[in-house]
Amino acid sequence: MLISGCVWQAAQFWVAGEQVELRATDADERPAAHDAPKILLVAIDGIDRPLLYDMLRAGELPEMARLLGDDASNDFAHAWFEESVVSVLPSSTAVSWATTVTGANPAEHGVAGNEYFIRATGEYAAPVPVTIPEATQVFKIYTEGYANDLLEVPTIYERLRETDPGVRIWVGMHQFYRGADRLILTDRTAMLDAFQSLFAEHVAGQLTGAQSLSLFEELDAEVIENMQDLIEDEPAADVITIYLPGLDHYAHITDADPDVSRRDYLKKGLEPMMADLYEALEEAGELDDRYIVITSDHGHTGVLHDDAHSLSTDGEGEPPNVLEAAGFTLRPYTLDVDDDVFFDAVIAYQGALAYVYVADRTTCATRDTPCDWTQPARAEDIETAAEAFYRNNEDGLLVPEMQGTLDMILIRTAASDSDAEQVFEVYTGHGQSQPIADYLVEHPHPNYVDMPQRLHDLTVGTHGDRAGDLILVAHNGDRDDPARRYYFAPLYHSWHGSPSARDSELPLIVARRGDDREALRRVVKTTFAGRHDQRLIADLLLRLRQDASAAEHP
């Protein structure tokens, strides 16, 4: 209850019980579900493809392998390990999971990042807060559907229900669950403690490695246990999603390389849970005709836990100070501000990226006049902010601590609803900019994966303006040495969000008893059709569920 501003929401979460009935449909009046394969989606936050695949193939995760139908040979004859899927940009939790759950790109589904500003309404959305030091809205996700309400398109659950009104859907702790029948929750005390450790640096600093692992393990274990109880009490749902955030939280605050900490968590934390989940499904006969799908949202990159590398909002030497030196007034770092509070710039953090929004300053000529944020930013105001960051990155005259911290400054050059291939370019100083593809040819970034296309998917579309007017890209995913990496957030030991392969290569494993690897490969490859977009995971899930013969006849 020490988390600022969330006592009421925590109380609401507490009384919700182990599960929330989301649909009041009488079972006797409900149409029968289609005779189609069932699905279990295991959504593990914060694990990249190389690490998870290497551990599975090396026999380090035998219980997860058993869930995937392996016979302890590590051959995975009944599973396909897809090697191509790349996350959206930024490679961060809220935007990534929103993409998986809707099958739409960020510029269409509207969740632009962990936090972002909505010009049309003046709302500061923070489903995964970074600059906002409170967790009120995190609890609202489960008490009021806060994250669901941020989506501008249907979820896969709603799309499934359109063609199969009788489908039964359970979702365990995922942020996005609109269209499901039940929301299965985790232990209240564990969640409060976990978020307190993330928001309060002094709390995280007092935890040993074993204590923090136990803390986040409890966060995941309770939702698995509650799901087990449901499976034992009644027929399991046709579609089950289980979201496991503990590994990601553990990697963020643990004083170890993220590969080390995540290996530790997978072995000591998730493996026993996978064993329990397997036993519950096996005893209930719920594995015979059920696809097991495992995926994630992003990887992790190790960073230094000090003020020099943390580009935060508090004190001197931080990104907001550059904007202030250029004459801008920042929106306060809180969810809501009074109507009479003046600000002509907003900043939102995504780990390796930051969004900057600037007002059309002709609409707020005096500090007594609130800016009209429904108007798009003018090129003059965008350039003023961009030049300040560019020059300071070169010479450090405005804010010395920020010198040399930025890899790129991307600026908006067109409206997001335009027909342009790109609406952002790389700012090169003195009012000049260059298309991102051309810039990367002249300045190769071998660690970056398909950045032009991912930038397009983030910014070109109905809600592409939610990614701001400037996108600051920190030196992070482009550097191999943690001592030369920077991140937009308070102090942490690991972050993500960059275009790098380390942050962006997602696992996608599809398994089912009775299906051989080649059949599963065909259905995955047919769905992706040579592409590697994360949004196609949703199409794959719909295909598996709606077409009973998909694997045999793709």
N, C-alpha and C positions, 0 to 999 in steps of 0.2 A: 504493500500500500504506500510505500515511500515514493513511487513513481509519480512525479508531478502531474496533476490534472486528470488522473484516470481512476480515482477512487470509485466514482459512480459506475463507470463502465466495467471496472473490475468486479464490482458487486453484481452487476447484471450478468457478467460472464460466469460468476460463481454459481448463481442460482439456476443457470441454464441446464444443469445436469450433465450427464455423460453424452447425451445426444439431443438434437433439436429436430422436431418434426417440421419439415419445410412445406410439405404438401398434405392437405387434409382429406385427400381422396379416400373414400370408403373402399376398403379392400374388396367388398362384395360387389361394388359397382364398377370396379376398375377393369378395363379390358385386359385380356390375356396378352402377355408380352409375346412378341414374335419368337418363333423357334429359331434363334440365332445364337452364335457363339457368345459366351460371356467374356468379360474383360476385367482384369485387375491391373490398374495403372499404379505403379510404385514411383512416386515423384520424390527423388532425393535431391534436396537443395545443396548446391555447391560442389558437385563432383564432376570432374571433366572426364572425357572419353578415355584418353590414354591411361590414366591412373586406374579407373574402374576396370577396364578391359584387361589390363596387365595383371591386376590382382585376381580376377576371376580365372584367367587362363593359367595362372601360376598355382592355382589351387588354394589361394589364401582366404577365399570366401566360400567354403563348402556349403553353408546353409543357403546362401543366396543362389549358388549353383544348383542346389537341389530344388529350389523353387522354380528354377528355369528348366527343370527336367533332366539335369545332368546326372549320370550314374556314378559319379566320383572319378570318371576317367578324364575330366577336364576337356572332353571332346565337344561337348554341347551339340550333340547330333540333332536335338529338337529345338534349336534356337538359332536366330540370326543376329549377328552383331553388326549393325550398320556403322560404316566408317566415315560418313560424309556430312552429317548434320552439323550446321553452324548456327549459333544463337543469333537473335536479333541484336541490334545495337541500341542502347548500351547493353552489354552482357551482364545484366543485373536482375534481381529477383522479380520485382513487380511486373516490369515490361516483358520479361521472358515468359513467365507463367501465364500472363494474359494472352500472349501469342499462342502458346500451346493449347490453352483452353478454348480459344475462339477460332483458331485457324486463320486469323487476319493479322496483317502487319500493324505495327504501332500507330502509324499515321491513320489507320482505319479504325482500330479498336479503341484508340484514345488514351490508353495508359502509356504515357511517354517515358516513364522512368520510375524510380523509387519514390521520387517526389517531383512535382512539376506545377507550373502555374497555368491556369485556364483563363486566358484573356477575356473570353466572351462573358464569363460570369464573375471574374475576380476571385475565384476560389483557388486556394493553395492546396493541392491534393498531395497527401503524403501517406500512401499505403505502407511504405517501408521508410520511416522517417530517418533522415540523416542530419539535416540542419535543425530540425525541430526536436528539441530535447524532451519529448514527452511521448507517451504511448497511448493516449486516449483513443486515437483513430485505429490503432492496432486492435484494441478490444472491440471497437465498433464493427470491425470486420465480421466478428462472430455474433455480435448482439443486434446489429442493425443492417448488416449486409453492405457495409461501407465500400469495400472493394468491388463488389458486384455492381453497385450503382455507378462506378466510374467507367464501366464497360459500355461502349457505344454500339456494340454488335452482339448477336446471340452467342451463347456458349455452346459447346458441343453437346451438353446435356439437353439444352433446349432444342437443338437441331435433331437430336435423336428422338425426342418426344414428338416432334412433328410427324415423323413417319411411323413411330411406334409408341402410341400414347400409354401403353401398358408397361413400358420398360421401367424397371426398378433401379434406382441409382442412389448409392451411398457415397458420401465424400467425407474423408477424415482429415480435418484441420486445414484443408487448402483454402487460400484466400478467396478463390473464385468458385462458387458452388451454385450459382443461379440455375434453376431447372432440376436440381437434385431432389430426392425425397427426404433424405436425412443428412444432417451434418453431425458427424461424430467428433467430439471434443477431447481435449487432453486434460491432464491434471492442472487445476487452477493455480495451485501453489507453485508448481514447476514453471508454468508460463510466466507468472509474476516475477519469480526469481530470475528466470532467463532474461527477460527484457530489462529488469533492473541491472543485471550485470552488463548488458550491452550499452545502456544509456549512462550508467554511473561508473566512471573510470576508477574511482577509489574502491568500488565493490569488486570489479573485475580483477584489480591488482592484488586483492587479498586472497584470490582463489588459487589453489595449487592446480597442477594439471589434472590430477585425479579428481579433485572436487569439481572442476569445470566440466570434465567429461561426464561425471555422474549427474550434474545439473542438467545438461542438455540431453543426456541419455534418457532421463526421466520424462523430458518433454516429448520425446518420440515414443517411449515405451508405453505410456498410458493410452495413447490413441490406438496403438496396436492391440493392447489388452482389451480396450472397449470394443474394438472391431471384432476380436475373437469372441467376446461374450455375445455379440449380436449373431455371429455366424453359428454359434452353438444353440442359440435360442430359436432361430427361425431360418428359413431358406435364405441363403445369401443373395444379395442383389445381383442383377444382371451385369451392372457396371459398378465397379468399386474403385475409387481413387483414394490412395493413402499418401498424404504429404508428410515428409520427414525433414524438418528444418534443422534438427540438432547438429548435424555435421557442419553446416554452414556457420552457425553461431560459434561452434567450438573452434573452427579454423580462424575466425575473425579475432578472437580474444586470446588464443593460446600462444604462449611464447615459444613457438617452434615453427620451422618451415612448414607451409601448408600441406606439402606432400606427406610429411611425417605425421602431422596432427590428424589429417584425414585418414591415413592408413590406420592409425591408432583407433580412431572412432569407428571405422568400418569393422575392424576386427573385434574390438571390445564392446562396442555399443550396438551396432546394427545386426551383427551376426546372430546373437541370441534372439533378437526380435524376428529375424527372418525364419529362424527355426520354429518359433511359436506360431507365426503366421502360416507356415507350411503345414504344421500339424493340425491347426484348426480347419484349414481348407480341405486337407486330405481326409480327415475323419468325417467331415460333412459331405464328402464326395463331390466337392466343388472345384476340383482341378481337372476333371476328365474332359470337359469341353470349355475350358477357359483359357483365353490368351493371357499370358503374363507379359506386360510391357513395362520396361524400366527406362526412365529417362531423367534428365536434370535440366537446370536452367543456366548454369554457368560454371566456370572453373574458379581458380583462386591464384592470386599472385602475391608472393611475400613482399611486405613493405616494412620499413623501419618505424618503430613505435616511439617517435619523437616529434617535437613541434616543428623541426626544420622540414620534415618530409610530409607532415600532415598539413594540408591546405584547408584550414577550417574557417570558422566565422568569428571566433572569439579573439579579442586582443589585436595587437599590431602585427603587421607582416603577413596578412592574409588576403585572398582575392577580393573581398569587399573593399579593402583599403585602396585598391587600384581604381575601382569605380568611384569611390568617394573623392580620390585625388583628381579625377577627371570631371568632377562636378555633379555626380549623381547622388541621389539619396535612396538608400536601400530599404526595401520593405522589411519590417521587423520579422525576426525568426520565430514566428508563432503561427498557428493554424489560422486564426481569425484576427483581423485588425479592424478598428473602428473606421467608419466611413470618412471621418474627417482627418485621418492620418495621411500625411503626404508622403508619397514615394514615387520615384520615376524609374526605378530599376528593381528587378527581382532576381534572386539567384537560387538555383536548386542543384543539389549535388547527386552524382551518380557513381561515386567511387573514382574511377579513372577519368570521368568526364564531368563537366559542369555546364548547366544551361544558364544563360543570362538573357533576361527579357528587359527591353527598354521601352519606355513610353514614347509616343509622339509628343515631344515636349512643347509643341505649339498649343497642345490642349491643356497645358498646366503651366501657363507663363509665370504665375506667382505661386508661392508655397501655400497660399490660401485657397488655391483651386485644385482639387483632386484631379489627377490625370484621367483622361478617358481611355481606359485600357481596351475598350472594344475596337479602337482604331489601330491599324497595324503600325509598327514602328517605321519611322522615316529612315531613309538611307543615311542622312546626315547624323542622326543620333546613333545608329548602329556603328557607323564609322568612328565616331568620337570614342565610343567604348572600345572598339577593336584596336584603334591606334594606341590607346592608353595601355592595353595589355601587350600589344606588340612591342612598343618602345620599351616598356618596363622589362619585358622578357629579354630584350637586348642589352639594356644598360642599367636597369635597376634603380633609376633615379627617383621614381615615385615611391616604390616599395622595395627596398633592397632585398628583402628576404624572398621575394617572388622572382627574382632574376634567374633565368635559365630553367624554370620549372615546367614550362609549357612546350609541348611538342608541336601542336598546331592550334591556330585560332580559326575556327570556321565561322563565316558570316552569312546571314540570310541575304540572298540577292533577288529573290522573287517570292511571290505568295505561294503557300503550300498547295493551294487548290489549282495551281496553274498546270499547264501541260508540259512544263519543262522537265527534262530528264533529271536535273538536279536543281534544288533551290538554295543550296549552300555551296560556297566555294571557300578555298583556303585564303585567308587574308595574308598578303605579302608585304604590307606596309605602304604608307603614303597614299592611302585610298585605293590601292590595287588589290585584286584578288585573282585566283587561278582555279580552274576546274580541278576537282579532287583527283580525277584520273590522271590528268596531265601532271599535277604536282607529284603524285606518287611515282610517276615515271622518272622525273628529275630527281626526286628524293626517295629512293627505294626504302620501303619498310618491310623487310622480309618476314617479320613477326606478325604483321597485320594480315587478316583474312578478309578478302572480298569487301573492303571498306566502302567503295563507291556504291555498290548495290545495297548494302546494309544502311548506309546513310540515306539513300533514296527511300527505302522502306520505312525509315523513321520519320522522314520529313515531307514526303510528297503524298498528299492525300487529304481527306476531309479534316483531319485533326492534326495535321503535321505541324501546325503553329505551336503546339504544346511543347515542342522541343526547343523553343526559345528563338532568339534573334542572333545570339552567338553561342557556339558550342566550344568550350575550352577543352582541349585534349592534353592531359598531363603527360609528361615523360613518365611512363609507367610500363605499359605492355611492349614498348619498343626497346626496353633496356633489360639486359640480363643480370645486371648487378643491382641488388636491392638498395644499395646505398645511393643509387642514382635514380630511384623511382620516387614519384610523388603521388599523392592521392587526395581527393576532395572529400574530407570527412574528419571527424575528431580522431584521436589516437587509436590505432588498431595495429595488429600484427600481420594482417592479410586483407587484401581487397580484390576487387574485380571491376568489370564495367568497360574495359578497354576493347579495341578491335583485335587483340592478339589471339593467336591460336590457344595459348595457355588459358585464357578466359573464355574462349568461344567454342571450343570443340565439344559438342554434346554427345553423351552416350544415347543410343537408342537400341534396345534389345527387345526382340519379339520372340516369344517361345510358346509352344503348346504341345501337349502330349499327342502323339500320333502323327504330328506333322514333321516331316524331315526338313533339314536345313535348307535345301534347295527350294522347297515349296514356300517356305517363309521368306527366303530371299526374293523370290519372284513377286510376291505381293508387296513387299516393301519397295523394290525397285520400280514396279509398275506405278505405284502411288507417287513416288518422288520423280520419276521420269527424267532422270539426269540432273535434277535440281537438288539443292541441299538446304532449302529454307526450313527453318524451325517450324513455321506455321503449318507445314505439311504433315506434322505429327498428328494434328487434329484430323486431317483427311484420312490418315491411316487408321486411326481409331474408329472413325465412322465406317470405313470400308470393312474393317474386321468385324464390326458388330452387325452391319446391315447386309452383308453378303456372306451367307453361310459357306459358300463354296469359293470364297476369295482366294484362299491359299492354293486350292487345287486348280482353279481356272481363272487366273488373274486377267 
